[in-house]
Amino acid sequence: MTASPYSTMTKRADFVAANAGLRVARPGFVLLAKANDGQGMRVGITVTKKIGNAVVRNRMKRRFRALLREMLPEHGLADTDHVLIGRENGVERDFTLLRDELLAALGRAQAGKGDPPRNHRGRKRGSGKSGAPKAASSKAGPKVGA
């Protein structure tokens, strides 16, 4: 068995840093790619609970690891962090289709052609998902006669 041409990212700070890099969205996943100042080729996989239960998430992560093992040695970007973020329909997608999508995403990342930044719909940090103003709290204390 040969040594892997890439290492695995484990620290949250590395994932957060990769989020500031190039973003290439595909139907099965989103690829984040960011230069890492000579730390070699590194990979990370993220699958949130929105995707499904633990069985579904682990299956998706296994499929992504297999994809990365196959594709990154030849098509990965040197000295770059690669993060795959699972999307809802990624678990049911045909493996050859995922492979083609990853090849296309790596090609776009190599060319520096990322997708435009995500639109946060003008949301302010901590305002909640609905964007509606939060209810004002009463500082008067309990109501008398209630």
VOBA-1610 file (N, C-alpha, C; in pm, whole numbers, padded with zeros to 5 digits, always signed):
BEGIN
Met+00085-00118+00000Met+00000+00000+00000Met+00089+00124+00000Thr+00062+00218-00090Thr+00143+00339-00101Thr+00088+00450-00014Ala+00174+00545+00016Ala+00131+00659+00097Ala+00035+00746+00016Ser-00059+00805+00086Ser-00158+00890+00020Ser-00093+01020-00027Pro-00129+01070-00145Pro-00071+01195-00195Pro-00128+01319-00127Tyr-00225+01298-00038Tyr-00286+01411+00032Tyr-00307+01375+00178Ser-00326+01478+00261Ser-00356+01456+00401Ser-00499+01503+00429Thr-00552+01459+00541Thr-00690+01492+00577Thr-00693+01608+00675Met-00780+01703+00649Met-00798+01816+00739Met-00887+01774+00854Thr-00848+01813+00976Thr-00928+01777+01092Thr-00968+01898+01175Lys-00900+02009+01162Lys-00927+02126+01245Lys-01033+02215+01182Arg-01125+02262+01265Arg-01233+02349+01219Arg-01178+02475+01151Ala-01069+02528+01205Ala-01010+02650+01149Ala-00970+02631+01003Asp-00925+02510+00967Asp-00888+02483+00828Asp-01011+02484+00738Phe-01121+02429+00787Phe-01245+02429+00709Phe-01298+02571+00692Val-01292+02650+00799Val-01339+02789+00794Val-01254+02868+00696Ala-01122+02845+00697Ala-01032+02915+00604Ala-01063+02875+00460Ala-01093+02748+00437Ala-01124+02701+00301Ala-01252+02765+00249Asn-01342+02801+00339Asn-01468+02863+00299Asn-01446+02999+00234Ala-01330+03061+00259Ala-01299+03190+00197Ala-01240+03172+00057Gly-01219+03048+00015Gly-01157+03022-00115Gly-01258+03014-00228Leu-01215+02949-00334Leu-01296+02932-00454Leu-01408+02832-00426Arg-01527+02862-00477Arg-01644+02777-00453Arg-01699+02731-00587Val-01708+02598-00606Val-01763+02543-00730Val-01878+02450-00692Ala-02000+02490-00724Ala-02119+02412-00687Ala-02157+02316-00799Arg-02193+02196-00761Arg-02242+02094-00852Arg-02367+02033-00787Pro-02450+01962-00863Pro-02572+01908-00803Pro-02549+01815-00683Gly-02441+01739-00681Gly-02418+01644-00573Gly-02336+01697-00458Phe-02262+01804-00481Phe-02172+01857-00379Phe-02129+01997-00414Val-02060+02062-00318Val-01995+02189-00342Val-01847+02167-00312Leu-01760+02210-00403Leu-01616+02199-00383Leu-01562+02335-00343Leu-01491+02339-00231Leu-01419+02459-00191Leu-01271+02431-00213Ala-01201+02525-00274Ala-01058+02508-00297Ala-00988+02638-00258Lys-00885+02624-00174Lys-00811+02741-00129Lys-00665+02704-00111Ala-00575+02787-00167Ala-00432+02765-00152Ala-00396+02767-00003Asn-00303+02679+00037Asn-00271+02666+00180Asn-00125+02694+00212Asp-00057+02774+00133Asp+00080+02818+00161Asp+00177+02703+00182Gly+00180+02609+00089Gly+00280+02504+00090Gly+00258+02390+00187Gln+00137+02370+00236Gln+00110+02259+00329Gln+00076+02129+00256Gly+00088+02128+00125Gly+00057+02009+00047Gly-00091+02003+00013Met-00128+01896-00056Met-00268+01876-00093Met-00341+01819+00029Arg-00448+01889+00071Arg-00526+01843+00186Arg-00672+01835+00147Val-00746+01746+00213Val-00888+01729+00183Val-00970+01730+00311Gly-01095+01769+00297Gly-01191+01763+00406Gly-01328+01735+00349Ile-01412+01670+00428Ile-01546+01635+00384Ile-01644+01683+00492Thr-01751+01748+00449Thr-01854+01795+00541Thr-01990+01750+00489Val-02066+01685+00576Val-02203+01647+00544Val-02288+01682+00665Thr-02380+01776+00649Thr-02458+01825+00763Thr-02577+01734+00793Lys-02637+01758+00908Lys-02753+01678+00949Lys-02875+01703+00863Lys-02874+01811+00785Lys-02987+01838+00694Lys-02996+01728+00588Ile-02884+01662+00560Ile-02879+01561+00454Ile-02955+01435+00494Gly-02946+01397+00621Gly-03014+01276+00665Gly-02958+01227+00796Asn-02995+01104+00832Asn-02948+01048+00958Asn-02801+01003+00944Ala-02746+00949+01049Ala-02603+00914+01051Ala-02568+00812+00944Val-02657+00717+00918Val-02631+00615+00816Val-02615+00681+00679Val-02704+00772+00647Val-02701+00841+00517Val-02576+00929+00507Arg-02547+01004+00614Arg-02430+01092+00612Arg-02300+01012+00598Asn-02289+00902+00670Asn-02167+00821+00661Asn-02152+00757+00524Arg-02264+00718+00463Arg-02258+00660+00328Arg-02206+00765+00229Met-02256+00888+00243Met-02212+00995+00155Met-02063+01022+00175Lys-02018+01024+00300Lys-01876+01049+00326Lys-01789+00939+00269Arg-01834+00814+00277Arg-01757+00703+00216Arg-01747+00719+00065Arg-01856+00759+00002Arg-01854+00781-00143Arg-01759+00895-00180Phe-01762+01003-00101Phe-01672+01116-00127Phe-01526+01075-00108Arg-01497+00997-00004Arg-01358+00952+00017Arg-01310+00868-00100Ala-01396+00780-00151Ala-01360+00697-00266Ala-01333+00785-00389Leu-01418+00885-00409Leu-01399+00979-00521Leu-01265+01051-00510Leu-01237+01103-00391Leu-01113+01179-00371Leu-00991+01090-00388Arg-00997+00967-00337Arg-00884+00873-00353Arg-00854+00849-00501Glu-00961+00841-00579Glu-00946+00812-00722Glu-00902+00935-00803Met-00959+01051-00773Met-00941+01167-00860Met-00828+01261-00820Leu-00806+01281-00691Leu-00712+01385-00648Leu-00567+01359-00688Pro-00515+01236-00682Pro-00374+01220-00718Pro-00341+01273-00858Glu-00435+01258-00949Glu-00409+01302-01087Glu-00462+01442-01116His-00576+01478-01058His-00643+01603-01097His-00648+01710-00987Gly-00600+01678-00867Gly-00606+01774-00756Gly-00509+01889-00775Leu-00532+01996-00703Leu-00447+02115-00710Leu-00339+02106-00603Ala-00215+02127-00640Ala-00104+02117-00546Ala-00112+02230-00444Asp-00070+02201-00321Asp-00069+02299-00212Asp-00203+02371-00198Thr-00309+02292-00200Thr-00445+02347-00192Thr-00528+02262-00098Asp-00615+02328-00022Asp-00714+02258+00059Asp-00838+02237-00027His-00886+02112-00033His-01007+02077-00107His-01111+02033-00003Val-01227+02096-00003Val-01334+02058+00089Val-01457+02024+00006Leu-01511+01904+00028Leu-01636+01864-00037Leu-01749+01877+00065Ile-01851+01952+00028Ile-01969+01969+00112Ile-02083+01893+00045Gly-02139+01797+00114Gly-02246+01716+00058Gly-02375+01794+00040Arg-02443+01764-00069Arg-02574+01823-00094Arg-02679+01713-00087Glu-02805+01753-00073Glu-02912+01657-00047Glu-02921+01543-00147Asn-02914+01572-00275Asn-02932+01464-00373Asn-02799+01395-00408Gly-02693+01423-00336Gly-02564+01362-00365Gly-02557+01215-00329Val-02637+01172-00234Val-02631+01034-00190Val-02693+00940-00294Glu-02794+00986-00367Glu-02859+00901-00465Glu-02795+00910-00603Arg-02706+01007-00624Arg-02648+01026-00756Arg-02561+00909-00796Asp-02561+00880-00925Asp-02477+00775-00980Asp-02329+00809-00956Phe-02251+00709-00920Phe-02111+00734-00885Phe-02032+00789-01005Thr-02059+00739-01125Thr-01988+00791-01243Thr-02026+00936-01269Leu-02150+00972-01239Leu-02193+01111-01254Leu-02121+01200-01153Leu-02109+01152-01028Leu-02033+01227-00928Leu-01887+01243-00970Arg-01830+01138-01027Arg-01691+01143-01073Arg-01675+01249-01182Asp-01767+01252-01277Asp-01761+01352-01384Asp-01778+01493-01329Glu-01869+01509-01230Glu-01890+01640-01170Glu-01765+01686-01094Leu-01699+01593-01024Leu-01578+01630-00951Leu-01467+01667-01048Leu-01454+01595-01156Leu-01353+01627-01258Leu-01377+01766-01315Ala-01503+01798-01345Ala-01538+01930-01398Ala-01513+02038-01293Ala-01548+02010-01168Ala-01529+02109-01060Ala-01380+02135-01038Leu-01298+02030-01039Leu-01154+02047-01022Leu-01095+02126-01140Gly-01147+02101-01260Gly-01102+02176-01377Gly-01135+02324-01365Arg-01255+02355-01317Arg-01293+02495-01296Arg-01207+02560-01189Ala-01180+02485-01082Ala-01098+02539-00973Ala-00955+02563-01023Gln-00904+02472-01105Gln-00769+02488-01162Gln-00762+02614-01247Ala-00870+02642-01320Ala-00874+02760-01406Ala-00909+02887-01328Gly-00941+02873-01200Gly-00977+02989-01118Gly-01117+03039-01143Lys-01203+02953-01199Lys-01340+02992-01231Lys-01436+02939-01127Gly-01448+03010-01018Gly-01543+02970-00915Gly-01679+03029-00941Asp-01775+02983-00866Asp-01910+03039-00874Asp-01912+03172-00799Pro-02007+03258-00832Pro-02016+03385-00759Pro-02046+03359-00612Pro-02012+03452-00526Pro-02038+03433-00383Pro-02186+03413-00356Arg-02215+03340-00251Arg-02355+03313-00216Arg-02423+03441-00173Asn-02552+03451-00206Asn-02633+03565-00166Asn-02697+03532-00032His-02669+03612+00068His-02726+03589+00200His-02855+03668+00217Arg-02910+03720+00109Arg-03037+03792+00108Arg-03040+03907+00207Gly-02928+03973+00224Gly-02924+04091+00307Gly-02942+04063+00456Arg-02931+03936+00492Arg-02949+03899+00632Arg-02835+03950+00717Lys-02868+03998+00834Lys-02765+04038+00928Lys-02735+03920+01018Arg-02616+03916+01066Arg-02573+03806+01151Arg-02661+03796+01275Gly-02714+03677+01301Gly-02791+03654+01422Gly-02935+03701+01415Ser-02984+03739+01297Ser-03120+03790+01289Ser-03223+03679+01275Gly-03178+03556+01264Gly-03271+03444+01249Gly-03299+03418+01103Lys-03361+03303+01074Lys-03381+03262+00935Lys-03488+03342+00864Ser-03589+03385+00934Ser-03702+03451+00867Ser-03670+03594+00827Gly-03574+03655+00893Gly-03543+03793+00864Gly-03640+03890+00930Ala-03741+03835+00995Ala-03839+03920+01064Ala-03778+03974+01192Pro-03819+04092+01233Pro-03763+04146+01358Pro-03805+04061+01476Lys-03716+04053+01573Lys-03746+03975+01692Lys-03844+04051+01780Ala-03925+03977+01854Ala-04025+04039+01942Ala-03954+04114+02055Ala-04007+04230+02087Ala-03947+04309+02194Ala-03979+04244+02328Ser-03880+04242+02417Ser-03905+04182+02548Ser-03956+04290+02642Ser-04042+04249+02731Ser-04100+04343+02826Ser-04011+04348+02949Lys-03970+04470+02987Lys-03885+04486+03104Lys-03967+04527+03226Ala-04097+04536+03210Ala-04182+04583+03319Ala-04205+04475+03425Gly-04178+04350+03392Gly-04200+04243+03489Gly-04333+04177+03466Pro-04378+04098+03563Pro-04505+04025+03544Pro-04624+04120+03545Lys-04727+04079+03473Lys-04849+04160+03467Lys-04925+04148+03598Val-04982+04258+03641Val-05060+04259+03764Val-05203+04220+03729Gly-05261+04131+03808Gly-05400+04092+03790Gly-05419+03987+03684Ala-05313+03923+03645Ala-05326+03822+03541Ala-05349+03685+03598
//
